[in-house]
């Protein structure tokens, strides 16, 4: 049997077929057209191609930004704004002609890594995305927790804790709030902080490279970034006390996070001592599509 995962990203959509052991037997992707109906068509075509390559048909799980309301089934909180207010799962079931399981993309990261990645063997796994945006997902005992209102893990749209004086004037977030974690600890936030500090534009990876070369403004930005990420993750430690923290997204490739985050987290945790491994996602940018496929059990009835 196979399972199909779909990673509905902001710039690309990917579909993959996984076998019972979680290994890829097909994998295809295409640019996200950035509009609702064309995106549904893209998902249909990608799933058909993945199944053609795999030589089998399977149930479909989809990881997407935002979350579906358990009351209305409509998407809310997606940074791909054209999805908001749409019955995405229902419409995907219509175009694919079968049941679809839908979850937040960060939840899919958590599920993939808890199943057979950086969180394998741990009971409580918190996964955080530090990418274009910022999000989180939680798996306990191998089970993805969506929450009573379907918003478990919406950590990126909570405020930065223990703010310093120079953080009082918080940047606006696309969601309409001000000072969300997404505006402080996403990769985009690092680039924006550098631009505010210097008046110069540079992508997050370029800022990290400059910091490694000792450029003072870049060093200050990276130091501030790690401090803010530490404070943000300390709240997770206080509430969940996870056995492991797994990082995904572009910033998860920054080695300094794993070296320095434990010391940035510990002083803010309400305990005499705190420690938990912080690990990069084993499956990297494959975790989203793999986690979407893992939304189905091993022996579903498609």
Residue pairs with C-beta under 8 A, 6 or more apart in sequence:
1 19
1 20
1 56
1 58
1 298
1 299
2 17
2 18
2 19
2 25
2 51
2 54
2 56
2 57
2 58
3 17
3 18
3 58
3 59
3 61
3 293
3 294
3 296
3 300
4 15
4 16
4 17
4 18
4 47
4 50
4 51
4 58
4 59
4 60
4 61
4 293
5 15
5 16
5 18
5 60
5 61
5 62
5 63
5 108
5 288
5 289
5 290
5 291
5 292
5 293
5 294
5 295
6 13
6 14
6 15
6 43
6 46
6 47
6 60
6 61
6 62
6 63
6 289
6 292
7 13
7 14
7 15
7 16
7 63
7 105
7 108
7 288
7 289
7 292
8 32
8 39
8 43
8 62
8 63
8 64
8 65
8 80
8 105
9 32
9 105
9 288
10 32
10 65
10 79
10 80
10 132
11 31
11 32
12 29
12 30
12 31
12 32
13 29
13 30
13 31
13 32
13 39
13 42
13 43
13 46
14 27
14 28
14 29
14 46
14 288
14 289
15 27
15 28
15 29
15 43
15 46
15 47
15 49
15 50
15 289
16 24
16 26
16 27
16 28
16 50
16 286
16 289
16 290
16 293
17 24
17 25
17 26
17 27
17 50
17 51
17 53
17 54
17 56
17 58
17 293
18 24
18 25
18 290
18 293
19 25
20 298
22 115
22 116
22 290
22 293
22 294
24 286
25 53
25 54
26 49
26 50
26 51
26 52
26 53
26 54
27 50
27 289
28 46
28 49
28 50
28 53
29 46
30 42
30 45
30 46
32 39
32 42
32 80
33 39
33 42
34 80
34 82
35 82
36 82
36 83
36 86
39 82
40 91
40 92
40 95
41 95
43 62
43 92
43 95
43 96
44 95
44 96
47 60
47 96
51 57
51 58
57 302
58 296
58 302
59 98
59 99
59 101
59 296
59 300
59 302
60 92
60 96
60 98
60 99
60 100
60 101
61 100
61 101
61 102
61 103
61 108
61 291
61 292
61 293
61 294
61 295
61 296
62 88
62 89
62 92
62 100
62 101
62 102
62 103
62 292
63 102
63 103
63 104
63 105
63 107
63 108
63 109
63 288
63 289
63 291
63 292
64 75
64 78
64 80
64 83
64 88
64 102
64 103
64 104
64 105
65 77
65 78
65 79
65 80
65 83
65 104
65 105
65 133
66 75
66 76
66 77
66 78
66 79
66 80
66 83
66 84
66 104
67 75
67 76
67 77
67 104
67 146
67 150
67 151
67 154
68 74
68 75
68 76
68 88
68 89
68 102
68 150
69 75
69 76
69 149
69 150
70 148
70 149
70 150
72 87
73 87
73 89
73 90
74 84
74 85
74 86
74 87
75 83
75 84
75 85
75 86
75 87
75 88
76 84
76 85
77 84
77 151
77 154
77 157
77 175
78 84
79 132
79 133
79 174
79 175
81 174
88 102
89 100
89 101
89 102
92 100
92 102
93 99
93 100
98 302
99 302
101 295
101 296
103 111
103 144
103 146
103 291
103 292
103 295
104 135
104 137
104 153
104 154
105 129
105 135
105 288
106 127
106 128
106 129
106 135
106 136
106 137
106 153
106 248
107 137
107 138
107 144
107 146
107 152
107 153
107 291
108 137
108 287
108 288
108 289
108 290
108 291
108 292
108 294
108 295
109 127
109 129
109 137
109 246
109 248
109 281
109 287
109 288
109 291
110 119
110 125
110 126
110 127
110 136
110 137
110 138
110 139
110 144
110 153
110 246
110 291
111 137
111 139
111 144
111 291
111 294
111 295
112 281
112 283
112 286
112 287
112 288
112 290
112 291
112 294
113 119
113 120
113 125
113 127
113 246
113 248
113 281
113 282
113 283
113 287
113 291
114 120
114 122
114 125
114 127
114 139
114 142
115 142
115 290
115 291
115 294
116 282
117 246
117 281
117 282
117 283
117 287
118 244
118 246
118 279
118 280
118 281
118 282
119 125
119 127
119 139
119 243
119 244
119 246
119 279
122 242
122 243
122 244
123 140
123 141
123 243
124 138
124 139
124 140
124 240
124 241
124 242
124 243
124 244
125 138
125 139
125 140
125 242
125 243
125 244
125 246
126 136
126 137
126 138
126 236
126 240
126 242
126 244
126 245
126 246
127 136
127 137
127 138
127 139
127 245
127 246
127 247
127 248
127 281
128 134
128 135
128 136
128 155
128 233
128 236
128 245
128 246
128 247
128 248
128 249
129 135
129 136
129 156
129 247
129 248
129 249
130 185
130 186
130 187
130 229
130 247
130 248
130 249
130 250
130 251
130 252
130 257
131 186
131 187
131 248
131 249
131 250
131 251
132 186
132 187
132 188
132 249
132 250
133 156
133 182
133 186
133 188
134 155
134 156
134 180
134 181
134 182
134 185
134 186
134 189
134 249
135 153
135 154
135 155
135 156
135 182
136 153
136 154
136 155
136 156
136 236
137 144
137 152
137 153
138 144
138 145
138 152
138 153
138 240
138 242
139 145
144 295
145 152
145 153
146 152
147 153
155 181
155 232
155 236
156 180
156 181
156 182
156 186
157 173
157 175
157 177
157 180
157 181
157 182
158 180
158 181
158 235
159 170
159 177
159 179
159 180
159 181
160 167
160 170
160 179
160 181
160 184
160 185
160 228
160 231
160 232
161 231
161 232
161 234
161 235
161 268
162 231
162 268
163 170
163 179
167 179
167 184
167 228
170 178
170 179
170 183
170 184
171 178
171 179
171 183
171 184
171 189
171 192
172 178
172 183
173 179
173 180
173 182
173 183
174 182
175 182
181 232
182 188
182 189
183 189
183 192
184 225
184 228
184 232
185 225
185 228
185 229
185 232
186 249
186 251
187 204
187 205
187 249
187 250
187 251
188 204
189 225
190 204
190 207
190 208
190 221
190 222
190 225
190 251
191 201
191 202
191 203
191 204
191 207
193 221
193 224
193 225
194 200
194 202
194 207
194 217
194 218
194 221
195 201
195 202
197 217
197 220
197 221
198 217
202 210
202 218
204 250
204 251
205 250
205 253
207 218
207 221
207 222
208 218
208 222
208 254
208 256
210 217
210 218
211 218
211 219
211 221
211 222
222 256
226 256
226 257
226 260
226 261
226 264
227 264
229 257
229 261
229 264
230 260
230 261
230 263
230 264
230 265
230 268
231 264
231 265
231 268
233 245
233 261
233 265
234 265
234 266
234 267
234 268
234 269
235 268
236 242
236 245
237 265
237 269
237 274
237 276
238 269
238 270
241 276
242 276
243 276
244 276
244 277
244 278
244 279
245 276
245 277
245 278
245 279
246 278
246 279
246 280
246 281
247 257
247 278
247 279
247 280
247 281
248 280
248 281
248 284
248 285
248 287
251 257
252 280
252 281
253 280
257 278
258 278
258 279
258 280
261 278
262 275
262 278
265 274
266 273
266 274
266 275
281 287
283 290
